[in-house]
Amino acid sequence: MRRQGSASTRNYKKKNSKNCNDSRKLMYFGKNSDPMSLPMRNIFNAFFVITLSGVASVSCSETSSAKQALIADTTLPAKNEANFKKAITDTASYKTLLDHISNGDKTGRWPVKDSLPMEGAILPYNRIIAYYGNLYSKNMGILGELPKDSMFKKLQKEVAKWQAADSMIKVIPALHYIAVTAQGSPGPGNTYRLRMPDNQIDKVISWAAEINAIVFLDIQVGQSTLEKEIPQLEKYLSMPNVHLGIDPEFSMKTGKRPGTVIGTFDAVDINYAVNYLTALVKKNNLPPKILVVHRFTQAMVTNYKQIKPNPYVQIVMNMDGWGAPAKKIDTYRGWIFPQPVEYTGFKIFYKNDTKRVNQLNEMQPEQVLKLVPQPIYIQYQ
């Protein structure tokens, strides 16, 4: 295994393998593999075959001692009543919160020196607690694994735990839906990816409205590209409460099949996503968008210094490897902390961080908040 985290061939097992010439038999990948190694996590060793009744069917740091949160109003007025063209004016609270999540960093890396965000920015005024998954599969995450009401109750408990752990930053819920999934078979156009139908995305957005949550739509491009996939979601990304996630793990630039090597995005790819979202924000007079980029190896993101955040798009580099706490922390310290872009995230796996590595419990807020810098986006799978 290569120390620098370059993609190397992994063995994996096919469960319930069938002939996939029938387009209704779809292979859904989930991050349910062996624990990540340092600095690399083994690529998952399983993928799941889901039979659908047509693609339009409905499926199956240390805790702050602050006493009061510094909260920005994220309530969105009607589009014609809002003007998000100006930078925030309360620079004092903005700096205070950046210093808070930098968590005493002595290296000068954090906080990242960048321009002020536009009015209506979610970060750093809020910490996001997101449930991740896909409605067609119970194996891809907590979003899709549990019935809606049970999922809501569990998510709201997590939000309360995080708010208690850090009273300085308001905590808000999110649903992070995989809208384009990597596939084990080529499919139409030999792209090794499947776009979810609109009715499923609509359902997630309607669910989010019930609990005043924001939404992320995640893209696993397979052998497609961000240039081809992001525009397909424009009508959703034009909504003020919908944001974007992109997953380098499943970006197969070498032509390999998803699941055989770990993929990669370059700064050029990430900047394309930033620029696309920037154009939507300006065109539709929206508050700033958030772009989540998943990462658990060095090679998954190349030329990080060339990534260009701007006042219209807030970038989160999300450590999404799984394993025992020590390995997760080392991966965060190895690839997230020393390569600052703007904000950071941290993924917690309910099953892979516990049962698969003989841990009684997943990492708790008090443990994660000891990281430097503190993650502002927390994702549960």
Rosetta blueprint (number, residue, H / E / L):
1 M L
2 R L
3 R L
4 Q L
5 G L
6 S L
7 A L
8 S L
9 T L
10 R L
11 N L
12 Y L
13 K E
14 K E
15 K L
16 N L
17 S L
18 K L
19 N L
20 C L
21 N L
22 D L
23 S L
24 R L
25 K E
26 L E
27 M E
28 Y E
29 F E
30 G L
31 K L
32 N L
33 S L
34 D L
35 P L
36 M E
37 S L
38 L L
39 P L
40 M L
41 R E
42 N L
43 I L
44 F L
45 N L
46 A E
47 F E
48 F E
49 V E
50 I E
51 T E
52 L L
53 S L
54 G L
55 V L
56 A L
57 S L
58 V L
59 S L
60 C L
61 S L
62 E L
63 T L
64 S L
65 S L
66 A L
67 K L
68 Q L
69 A L
70 L L
71 I L
72 A L
73 D L
74 T L
75 T L
76 L L
77 P L
78 A L
79 K H
80 N H
81 E H
82 A L
83 N L
84 F L
85 K L
86 K L
87 A E
88 I L
89 T L
90 D L
91 T H
92 A H
93 S H
94 Y H
95 K H
96 T H
97 L H
98 L H
99 D H
100 H H
101 I H
102 S H
103 N L
104 G L
105 D L
106 K L
107 T L
108 G L
109 R L
110 W L
111 P L
112 V L
113 K L
114 D L
115 S L
116 L L
117 P L
118 M E
119 E L
120 G L
121 A L
122 I L
123 L L
124 P L
125 Y L
126 N E
127 R E
128 I E
129 I E
130 A E
131 Y E
132 Y E
133 G E
134 N E
135 L L
136 Y L
137 S E
138 K L
139 N L
140 M L
141 G L
142 I H
143 L H
144 G H
145 E H
146 L E
147 P L
148 K H
149 D H
150 S H
151 M H
152 F H
153 K H
154 K H
155 L H
156 Q H
157 K H
158 E H
159 V H
160 A H
161 K H
162 W H
163 Q H
164 A H
165 A H
166 D L
167 S L
168 M L
169 I L
170 K E
171 V E
172 I E
173 P E
174 A E
175 L E
176 H E
177 Y E
178 I E
179 A E
180 V E
181 T E
182 A E
183 Q L
184 G L
185 S L
186 P L
187 G L
188 P H
189 G H
190 N H
191 T L
192 Y L
193 R E
194 L E
195 R E
196 M L
197 P L
198 D H
199 N H
200 Q H
201 I H
202 D H
203 K H
204 V H
205 I H
206 S H
207 W H
208 A H
209 A H
210 E H
211 I L
212 N L
213 A L
214 I E
215 V E
216 F E
217 L E
218 D E
219 I E
220 Q L
221 V L
222 G E
223 Q L
224 S L
225 T L
226 L H
227 E H
228 K H
229 E H
230 I H
231 P H
232 Q H
233 L H
234 E H
235 K H
236 Y H
237 L H
238 S L
239 M L
240 P L
241 N L
242 V E
243 H E
244 L E
245 G E
246 I E
247 D L
248 P H
249 E H
250 F H
251 S E
252 M L
253 K L
254 T L
255 G L
256 K L
257 R L
258 P E
259 G L
260 T L
261 V E
262 I L
263 G L
264 T L
265 F E
266 D E
267 A H
268 V H
269 D H
270 I H
271 N H
272 Y H
273 A H
274 V H
275 N H
276 Y H
277 L H
278 T H
279 A H
280 L H
281 V H
282 K H
283 K H
284 N H
285 N L
286 L L
287 P L
288 P L
289 K E
290 I E
291 L E
292 V E
293 V E
294 H E
295 R E
296 F L
297 T L
298 Q L
299 A L
300 M L
301 V E
302 T E
303 N L
304 Y H
305 K H
306 Q H
307 I L
308 K L
309 P L
310 N E
311 P L
312 Y L
313 V E
314 Q E
315 I E
316 V E
317 M E
318 N E
319 M E
320 D L
321 G L
322 W L
323 G L
324 A L
325 P H
326 A H
327 K H
328 K H
329 I H
330 D H
331 T H
332 Y H
333 R H
334 G H
335 W H
336 I H
337 F L
338 P L
339 Q L
340 P L
341 V L
342 E L
343 Y E
344 T E
345 G E
346 F E
347 K E
348 I E
349 F L
350 Y L
351 K L
352 N L
353 D L
354 T L
355 K H
356 R H
357 V H
358 N L
359 Q L
360 L L
361 N L
362 E L
363 M L
364 Q L
365 P H
366 E H
367 Q H
368 V H
369 L L
370 K L
371 L L
372 V L
373 P L
374 Q L
375 P L
376 I L
377 Y E
378 I E
379 Q E
380 Y E
381 Q L
